[in-house]
Amino acid sequence: MRPILELLKKRESAMWSLAPKDSVFDALQQLANHNVGAMMVMDQGKLVGVFSERDYTRKIALAGKSSKDTQVKDIMTPDVLTVSPQTRTRDCMALMSQKKIRHLPVVEGDKVLGMISIRDIMNDIIADHEQTIGHLTSYIAS
């Protein structure tokens, strides 16, 4: 398995984020606009949390609160697990499975490089398996 930095290089270069003072309603619109399930919450260039559909569902919808009257900082996940660019995809998958999370910000020192999703890792694993199958098929046929 390859380092996670290789997956980030293949992806769109845009790094979307929210501000802690954004309303949850605006954050949901951003998730929909970018077709993602989570976004990093940044404050003056520093990663301070992650906001996800899961946060909304559990802390707004099920609690009967208003998404227009609640700020992202009030429901985001503040204790963010991160990985380094050198972390291997297999290790990211294990961490996501163990912690029951679907998104991992990639951080080097104080610099946020992007966020990787379980979908990104699954796509990489599938591509790796297809390549292996192709090599084996070619080897057997020759």
Secondary structure, 3 states (H helix, E strand, C coil): CCEHHHHHHHCCCCCCEECCCCEHHHHHHHHHHHCCCEEEEEECCEEEEEEEHHHHHHHHHCCCCCCCCCEHHHHCECCCCCECCCCEHHHHHHHHHHHCCCEEEEEECCEEEEEEEHHHHHHHHHHHHHHHHHHHHHHHHC
